[in-house]
């Protein structure tokens, strides 16, 4: 029997209403009217936000969502399209992505710039301008709370400050990262809690703790410094006219089954895996490929952000040659035509990852370590061979390594034999079995 995370979809809704009950303004009776705003153009970010929205709508709350990813209106749910001019990061070049994130110290400042540019798009949209300008300051708000992704800039809180309603932040990462003190007033102990940009799940050595502390201090200072520089050197922005407001709640994409214990403020709520849905039927050709695999299937994907076809040629050849030598079949998310594709491999530009991982014939997931994808594989009971690329991914994979759920490798230094050996280790060693 496969393990399951067994998450309760009503958690976000119940906690949110409990928090609103402590708000000094009018308290919503029964169901609330929520304004949700997605501020990042990444599909994985929207999957987390939409999971929270789904929990709220399913529990009777009314949600209006400003988003670049349209799912369609339904009862108690209305969408506003903000995709025009919104930077949507899908299928990026791998080498360019690694170059961009190679220096974590430079990355901190660039994230603040990116956050403010996304505020420009959100607050510059005609629909948002109308929503904010139509309401006199003294009139009742059209919403009871604002749900918005905080992407490392204080400007995200402007809509809640302007409407005068409680603010709820969501973060699709397993940590609030270097805005932790700004958002909650709390700072995690760097001797015990790993920084988002480190490669380890738990700092164990003196050097790891020292690096962790340095990243914490530098990240906090760099974020605040860049925020002030941009605020006072750019042309005046509407969202800088009101002081930032602290959130009443913060929903974090974290779950104890994969993350090491750490102290958090009471208004920080872990809802990792809330995006998980019941399995759907697989496309006919994919289902036949999986079910006609007597030795099982290996699923290989780097998610919606990275184009697998942009992997350096030498690395790609090593991976493909190794996979051609295993008895299992391989499902690979791959955007272009592949020359000399192995007979045991099927490639698709897009694959329904959640539904594939839930099939009992899938034996291994080769992943970049995006946290939402890892929750999907843990819920399905499938071990992971991780190739972390950027951001929180190395830390995410290391958490699974510590739990005997994964092996981690460096993509750019991989060889055919080292890759093959780790694939076979995960497939054949009962240590990595996630049977309940």
Phi, psi and omega per residue, in radians:
X1 nan 2.364 -3.105
X2 -1.414 2.609 3.123
X3 -1.277 2.716 3.120
X4 -2.415 2.593 -3.126
X5 -1.420 -0.360 3.027
X6 0.874 0.966 -3.128
X7 -1.531 2.495 -3.141
X8 -1.613 2.073 -3.045
X9 -1.169 -0.384 -3.113
X10 -1.440 -0.035 -3.081
X11 -1.006 -0.867 -3.101
X12 -1.056 -0.744 -3.121
X13 -1.139 -0.793 -3.103
X14 -1.126 -0.781 -3.126
X15 -1.163 -0.648 -3.113
X16 -1.117 -0.793 -3.133
X17 -1.155 -0.638 3.082
X18 -1.056 -0.723 -3.136
X19 -1.201 -0.705 -3.130
X20 -1.127 -0.469 3.134
X21 -1.118 -0.408 3.114
X22 -1.614 0.011 3.140
X23 -1.248 2.375 -3.062
X24 -1.214 -0.261 3.133
X25 -1.529 -2.858 3.130
X26 -1.040 2.405 -3.118
X27 -1.713 2.224 3.110
X28 -1.147 2.351 3.097
X29 -1.633 2.144 -3.141
X30 1.320 -1.849 -3.057
X31 -1.704 2.646 -3.056
X32 -1.935 2.775 3.049
X33 -1.801 2.034 -3.004
X34 -1.975 2.323 2.963
X35 -1.750 2.007 3.132
X36 -1.861 2.361 -3.102
X37 -2.298 2.052 3.043
X38 -1.565 2.189 -3.033
X39 -1.921 -0.009 -3.096
X40 -2.188 2.322 -3.091
X41 -1.528 0.857 3.080
X42 -2.081 2.293 -3.095
X43 -1.028 -0.686 -3.136
X44 -1.139 -0.586 3.080
X45 -1.132 -0.768 -3.136
X46 -1.185 -0.593 3.106
X47 -1.025 -0.709 3.117
X48 -1.205 -0.850 3.123
X49 -1.024 -0.784 -3.097
X50 -1.182 -0.486 3.054
X51 -1.119 -0.733 3.087
X52 -1.161 -0.746 3.122
X53 -1.068 -0.751 3.141
X54 -1.053 -0.725 3.112
X55 -1.090 -0.688 3.135
X56 -1.185 -0.828 -3.118
X57 -1.117 -0.733 -3.140
X58 -1.104 -0.403 3.123
X59 -1.718 0.290 2.969
X60 1.667 -0.021 -3.137
X61 -1.429 2.708 3.133
X62 -1.773 2.233 -3.062
X63 -2.185 2.287 2.934
X64 -1.941 2.112 -3.011
X65 -1.991 2.187 2.955
X66 -1.605 2.007 -3.008
X67 -2.659 2.592 3.012
X68 -1.509 -0.086 -3.122
X69 -2.000 1.859 -3.017
X70 -1.597 2.191 3.081
X71 -1.836 -0.275 -3.119
X72 1.818 2.427 3.112
X73 -1.176 2.669 3.036
X74 -2.656 -3.104 -3.110
X75 -1.015 2.273 3.132
X76 1.180 0.202 -3.113
X77 -2.430 2.153 3.141
X78 -2.245 2.385 -3.128
X79 -1.870 2.562 2.981
X80 -2.131 2.131 -3.058
X81 -1.364 2.065 3.073
X82 -2.080 0.450 -3.086
X83 -1.265 -0.369 -3.124
X84 -1.158 2.001 -3.126
X85 1.401 0.062 -3.107
X86 -1.532 2.239 3.136
X87 -1.274 1.797 -3.126
X88 -1.736 2.030 -3.073
X89 -1.639 1.628 3.116
X90 -2.261 2.442 3.086
X91 0.927 1.012 3.133
X92 -1.457 2.733 3.070
X93 -1.197 2.268 -3.055
X94 -1.102 -0.845 -3.092
X95 -1.089 -0.751 3.103
X96 -1.092 -0.684 3.117
X97 -1.112 -0.787 3.139
X98 -1.131 -0.693 3.093
X99 -1.086 -0.673 -3.097
X100 -1.146 -0.642 -3.057
X101 -1.812 0.161 -3.040
X102 -1.069 -0.642 -3.130
X103 -1.863 1.793 -3.099
X104 -1.092 -0.483 3.140
X105 -1.176 -0.704 3.081
X106 -1.215 -0.558 -3.085
X107 -1.070 -0.652 -3.095
X108 -0.985 -0.878 -3.130
X109 -1.125 -0.672 -3.126
X110 -1.164 -0.560 3.106
X111 -1.151 -0.662 3.106
X112 -1.128 -0.768 3.085
X113 -1.049 -0.744 3.140
X114 -1.115 -0.710 3.137
X115 -1.066 -0.762 -3.129
X116 -1.216 -0.602 3.090
X117 -1.155 -0.566 3.102
X118 -1.290 -0.564 3.003
X119 -1.092 -0.672 3.089
X120 -0.993 -0.753 -3.113
X121 -1.204 -0.840 -3.083
X122 -1.107 -0.897 -3.066
X123 -1.401 -0.192 3.065
X124 -1.566 -0.136 -3.141
X125 -1.224 2.519 -3.107
X126 -1.045 -0.671 -3.098
X127 -1.156 -0.724 3.134
X128 -1.212 -0.692 3.095
X129 -1.031 -0.749 -3.135
X130 -1.130 -0.746 -3.123
X131 -1.070 -0.719 -3.074
X132 -1.430 -0.568 -3.063
X133 -1.464 -0.439 -3.079
X134 -1.286 -0.317 -3.053
X135 -1.748 1.986 2.996
X136 -1.100 2.609 -3.082
X137 -0.993 -0.537 -3.054
X138 -1.520 -0.193 -3.075
X139 -1.494 2.753 3.128
X140 -1.103 2.539 3.133
X141 -1.291 2.627 3.111
X142 -1.376 -0.178 -3.125
X143 -2.277 2.754 3.117
X144 -1.664 -0.330 -3.133
X145 -2.865 2.737 3.064
X146 -1.980 2.262 3.079
X147 -1.956 2.020 -3.029
X148 -2.528 2.498 3.074
X149 -1.341 2.240 3.120
X150 -1.582 1.884 3.138
X151 -1.858 1.125 2.912
X152 1.002 0.680 2.965
X153 -2.673 2.449 -3.119
X154 -1.168 -0.292 -3.094
X155 -1.118 -0.327 -3.106
X156 -1.098 -0.435 -3.068
X157 -1.446 -0.065 -3.005
X158 -1.027 -0.742 -3.059
X159 -1.099 -0.654 3.104
X160 -1.219 -0.694 3.110
X161 -1.120 -0.711 -3.121
X162 -1.179 -0.676 -3.133
X163 -1.463 -0.313 -3.131
X164 1.243 0.667 -3.123
X165 -2.203 2.862 3.125
X166 -1.030 2.557 3.134
X167 -1.868 2.318 3.053
X168 -2.163 2.072 3.094
X169 -1.602 2.553 2.956
X170 -2.168 2.501 3.053
X171 -2.325 2.132 -3.135
X172 -1.330 -0.035 3.074
X173 -1.592 2.791 -3.130
X174 -1.372 -0.029 3.109
X175 -2.411 2.697 3.039
X176 -1.355 -0.269 3.054
X177 1.196 -2.546 -2.939
X178 -1.399 0.097 2.986
X179 -1.764 0.237 -3.078
X180 -0.983 -0.850 -3.108
X181 -1.185 -0.689 3.136
X182 -1.088 -0.695 -3.041
X183 -1.447 -0.755 -2.995
X184 -2.033 -0.240 -3.047
X185 1.427 0.005 -3.097
X186 -1.859 2.551 3.028
X187 -2.241 2.158 3.136
X188 -1.216 2.561 3.121
X189 -1.220 2.009 -3.091
X190 -1.163 -0.223 3.084
X191 -1.393 -0.210 -3.073
X192 -2.224 -0.485 -3.063
X193 -2.025 2.143 -3.081
X194 -1.233 2.491 3.015
X195 -1.197 2.656 -3.120
X196 -1.005 -0.572 -3.012
X197 -1.636 0.120 3.118
X198 -1.574 2.842 -3.083
X199 -1.640 0.025 -3.083
X200 -2.057 2.593 -3.137
X201 -1.311 -0.670 -3.134
X202 -2.347 2.221 3.097
X203 -1.228 2.058 -3.043
X204 -1.929 -0.575 -3.108
X205 -1.758 2.901 3.106
X206 -1.056 -0.732 -3.115
X207 -1.143 -0.672 3.108
X208 -1.136 -0.697 3.118
X209 -1.202 -0.662 3.111
X210 -1.127 -0.807 3.113
X211 -1.095 -0.693 3.136
X212 -1.059 -0.806 3.137
X213 -1.129 -0.715 -3.137
X214 -1.104 -0.750 3.125
X215 -1.135 -0.679 3.123
X216 -1.081 -0.858 -3.107
X217 -1.149 -0.850 -3.098
X218 -1.102 -0.791 -3.113
X219 -1.043 -0.754 -3.135
X220 -1.140 -0.766 -3.133
X221 -1.176 -0.780 -3.110
X222 -1.095 -0.718 3.127
X223 -1.080 -0.829 -3.097
X224 -1.186 -0.730 -3.139
X225 -1.079 -0.848 -3.109
X226 -1.148 -0.638 3.104
X227 -1.044 -0.801 -3.128
X228 -1.196 -0.718 3.123
X229 -1.035 -0.852 -3.111
X230 -1.188 -0.627 -3.110
X231 -1.125 -0.634 -3.031
X232 -1.839 -0.043 3.093
X233 -1.927 -0.399 3.089
X234 -1.437 2.840 3.011
X235 -0.986 2.609 -3.092
X236 -0.937 2.359 3.134
X237 -1.936 2.471 3.129
X238 -1.032 -0.657 -3.065
X239 -1.314 -0.084 3.046
X240 -1.612 -0.074 -3.059
X241 -1.356 -0.408 3.115
X242 -1.916 2.515 3.108
X243 -1.154 2.488 3.077
X244 -1.032 2.563 3.100
X245 -1.939 2.524 3.110
X246 -1.328 2.648 -3.139
X247 -1.368 2.550 2.993
X248 -1.328 -0.544 -3.128
X249 -2.485 2.683 2.992
X250 -2.356 2.037 3.059
X251 -1.628 2.150 -3.054
X252 -2.022 2.428 -3.130
X253 -1.416 1.206 -3.086
X254 -2.388 2.595 3.117
X255 -2.526 2.446 -3.048
X256 -1.116 -0.350 -3.094
X257 -1.195 -0.395 -3.133
X258 -2.124 -0.271 -3.038
X259 -1.935 2.465 3.115
X260 -1.147 2.586 -3.137
X261 -1.071 2.505 3.077
X262 -2.728 2.554 3.131
X263 -1.290 2.448 3.103
X264 -2.426 2.703 3.056
X265 -1.088 2.810 -3.058
X266 -1.191 -0.385 -3.138
X267 -1.547 0.073 3.061
X268 -1.724 2.114 -3.033
X269 -2.096 2.176 3.100
X270 -1.415 2.166 3.117
X271 -2.293 0.548 -3.126
X272 -0.991 2.317 -3.120
X273 1.575 0.059 -3.119
X274 -1.155 -0.300 3.126
X275 -1.383 -0.173 -3.064
X276 -1.135 2.385 3.133
X277 -2.128 2.863 3.050
X278 -1.133 2.636 -3.110
X279 -1.114 2.498 3.040
X280 -1.961 2.933 3.119
X281 -1.179 2.402 3.099
X282 -1.413 2.671 3.003
X283 -0.949 2.545 -2.996
X284 -0.983 -0.785 -3.088
X285 -1.186 -0.652 3.113
X286 -1.194 -0.741 3.129
X287 -1.080 -0.770 3.121
X288 -1.116 -0.704 3.129
X289 -1.058 -0.731 -3.124
X290 -1.239 -0.830 -3.027
X291 -1.305 -0.340 3.103
X292 -1.692 0.419 3.114
X293 -1.883 1.716 -3.037
X294 -1.109 -0.435 -3.126
X295 -1.795 0.099 -3.133
X296 1.649 -3.128 -3.016
X297 -2.270 2.473 2.979
X298 -1.814 2.222 3.103
X299 -1.825 2.249 -3.017
X300 -2.247 2.039 3.127
X301 -2.726 2.506 3.016
X302 -1.858 0.464 3.013
X303 1.341 -2.873 -3.044
X304 -1.546 -0.167 -3.030
X305 -1.573 -0.669 -3.005
X306 -1.873 2.364 3.042
X307 -1.454 2.028 3.134
X308 -1.039 -0.547 -3.088
X309 -1.208 -0.183 -3.141
X310 -1.647 0.090 3.059
X311 -1.089 2.452 3.098
X312 -0.887 2.464 -2.992
X313 -1.009 -0.709 -3.121
X314 -1.123 -0.681 3.113
X315 -1.205 -0.749 -3.133
X316 -1.049 -0.759 3.138
X317 -1.104 -0.713 3.130
X318 -1.083 -0.759 -3.130
X319 -1.151 -0.818 -3.077
X320 -1.163 -0.735 3.122
X321 -1.085 -0.708 3.128
X322 -1.153 -0.745 -3.121
X323 -1.189 -0.464 3.087
X324 -1.216 -0.268 -3.071
X325 -1.666 -0.105 -3.115
X326 -1.594 2.656 3.129
X327 -1.288 -0.319 -3.136
X328 -1.306 2.745 2.944
X329 -1.472 2.779 -3.056
X330 -2.232 2.197 2.992
X331 -1.759 2.072 -3.036
X332 -2.151 2.191 2.988
X333 -1.351 1.996 -3.028
X334 -2.565 2.293 -2.927
X335 -1.537 -0.413 -3.067
X336 -1.989 3.104 3.008
X337 -1.288 2.442 -3.122
X338 -1.914 2.199 3.068
X339 -1.350 2.508 3.101
X340 0.950 0.777 3.123
X341 -1.168 2.288 3.134
X342 -1.038 2.659 -3.109
X343 -1.165 -0.423 -3.106
X344 -1.598 0.268 -3.032
X345 -2.123 2.415 2.965
X346 -2.064 2.299 3.103
X347 -1.998 2.502 3.080
X348 -2.484 2.571 3.089
X349 -1.206 -0.469 3.109
X350 -2.554 2.476 3.134
X351 -2.394 2.479 3.124
X352 -1.335 1.506 -2.945
X353 -0.985 -0.884 -3.102
X354 -0.985 -0.802 -3.084
X355 -1.223 -0.599 3.096
X356 -1.144 -0.833 -3.083
X357 -1.111 -0.482 3.141
X358 -1.358 -0.214 3.129
X359 -1.257 2.282 -3.062
X360 -1.127 -0.227 -3.134
X361 -1.559 -0.045 3.095
X362 -1.507 2.119 -2.974
X363 -1.863 -0.329 -3.057
X364 -2.721 2.482 3.079
X365 -2.057 2.108 3.044
X366 -1.744 2.058 -2.894
X367 -2.430 2.790 3.044
X368 -1.492 -0.184 3.049
X369 1.699 0.316 3.008
X370 -1.048 2.365 -2.951
X371 -1.122 -0.668 -3.120
X372 -1.168 -0.669 3.077
X373 -1.139 -0.597 3.111
X374 -1.198 -0.633 3.057
X375 -1.110 -0.630 3.113
X376 -1.124 -0.720 -3.111
X377 -1.321 -0.603 3.070
X378 -1.147 -0.748 3.118
X379 -1.081 -0.577 3.141
X380 -1.497 -0.218 -3.139
X381 1.341 0.563 -3.101
X382 -1.916 2.195 3.116
X383 -1.186 2.863 -2.981
X384 -2.193 2.372 2.861
X385 -1.856 1.955 -2.985
X386 -1.756 2.386 2.985
X387 -2.111 1.312 -3.096
X388 -1.066 2.424 -3.062
X389 -1.920 -1.012 -3.044
X390 -2.503 2.961 2.964
X391 1.029 -2.275 -3.061
X392 -1.414 -0.044 -2.950
X393 -1.137 -0.686 3.125
X394 -1.110 -0.739 3.108
X395 -1.125 -0.720 3.129
X396 -1.053 -0.825 -3.135
X397 -1.135 -0.704 -3.114
X398 -1.112 -0.579 3.036
X399 -1.030 -0.727 3.128
X400 -1.261 -0.600 3.066
X401 -1.045 -0.779 3.141
X402 -1.137 -0.437 3.132
X403 -1.661 0.190 -3.118
X404 1.014 0.686 3.085
X405 -1.980 -0.094 -2.981
X406 -2.758 2.866 2.916
X407 -2.196 2.426 -3.123
X408 -1.918 2.455 3.124
X409 -2.382 2.748 3.038
X410 -1.610 2.143 -3.022
X411 -1.110 -0.780 -3.002
X412 -1.325 -0.212 3.107
X413 -1.963 0.180 -3.074
X414 -1.222 2.556 3.013
X415 -2.085 2.844 -3.122
X416 -1.000 -0.813 -3.064
X417 -1.255 -0.709 3.129
X418 -1.120 -0.697 3.108
X419 -1.134 -0.833 -3.132
X420 -1.064 -0.753 -3.130
X421 -1.060 -0.715 -3.139
X422 -1.261 -0.615 3.054
X423 -1.057 -0.839 -3.121
X424 -1.165 -0.629 3.101
X425 -1.067 -0.787 -3.131
X426 -1.216 -0.568 -3.125
X427 -1.339 -0.570 -2.945
X428 -1.912 -0.314 -3.099
X429 -1.569 2.098 -3.108
X430 -1.119 -0.285 3.095
X431 -0.967 -0.587 -3.081
X432 -1.645 0.077 3.100
X433 -1.224 2.332 3.138
X434 -1.817 0.581 3.110
X435 -1.204 2.468 3.138
X436 -1.452 nan nan
